Amino acid sequence: MGAVRLRNLGEAVHLYAPPDSPNSLPVDEGQIVTVAGPVEETDDAYILGEGDRARAFPKSRWALEKSSTRKAAAAADSAEEKGGDS
């Protein structure tokens, strides 16, 4: 299934549920979140998930992070463990 990293380009938002709900995920402006895939791209949105769990993330509000591949994510994790990118 994989995962996709998205950056919030707009104002702060709550994903999945209204604010104050235990299932709500607050996302600040500029924050990156990891969302379960797979991803399907349309002209104006990224569709993530499958079946009744699929959700649309408008491109006007969300940017697909290029480091969303497992290999890139693993490299970033490794660099962080070593103390950054010297």
C-alpha positions in Angstrom: 0.0 0.0 0.0 2.8 2.5 0.9 2.6 5.9 2.3 2.8 9.4 0.9 4.1 12.6 2.4 2.1 15.8 1.9 2.9 19.4 2.9 0.1 21.7 4.0 0.3 24.8 1.8 -2.7 26.6 3.4 -3.7 27.6 6.9 -3.9 25.1 9.8 -6.5 22.4 9.3 -7.8 19.3 11.0 -7.8 16.0 9.1 -10.1 13.1 9.4 -12.4 14.6 12.1 -13.5 17.9 13.5 -11.3 19.7 16.1 -11.5 18.3 19.6 -12.4 14.8 18.3 -10.0 12.0 19.3 -9.6 11.1 15.7 -8.7 14.6 14.5 -5.2 15.2 13.2 -4.2 18.9 13.5 -1.9 20.0 10.7 -0.2 23.4 10.8 0.7 25.6 7.8 3.8 24.1 6.2 3.7 20.9 8.2 4.3 17.6 6.5 2.1 14.6 7.2 2.3 11.0 6.1 -0.9 9.5 4.7 -1.5 5.9 3.8 -1.5 5.3 0.0 -1.7 4.3 -2.7 -1.8 7.7 -4.4 -3.7 8.5 -7.6 -3.2 11.9 -9.1 -5.9 13.9 -10.9 -5.7 17.4 -12.4 -6.6 19.1 -9.2 -6.2 16.6 -6.3 -4.2 13.7 -4.9 -6.5 10.7 -4.1 -5.0 8.7 -1.2 -6.2 5.3 0.1 -8.6 2.8 -1.4 -12.3 2.1 -1.5 -14.4 3.8 1.1 -11.3 5.0 2.9 -10.0 7.0 -0.1 -9.7 10.8 0.6 -9.0 13.7 -1.8 -6.3 16.2 -1.0 -6.7 19.3 -3.2 -3.5 20.4 -4.9 -4.4 24.0 -4.1 -3.8 23.1 -0.4 -1.4 20.1 -0.5 2.0 19.5 -2.1 3.4 16.0 -2.7 6.8 15.7 -1.1 9.4 14.2 -3.4 11.0 12.2 -0.6 7.9 10.1 -0.3 9.6 6.9 -1.5 10.7 4.4 1.1 14.4 4.7 -0.1 14.4 8.5 0.3 12.6 8.3 3.7 15.1 5.7 4.9 18.0 7.9 3.8 16.6 10.9 5.6 16.1 8.8 8.8 19.7 7.5 8.5 21.0 11.1 8.1 19.0 12.3 11.1 20.4 9.4 13.2 24.0 10.4 12.2 23.4 14.0 13.3 22.2 15.7 10.2 23.4 16.2 6.7 27.1 17.3 7.2 
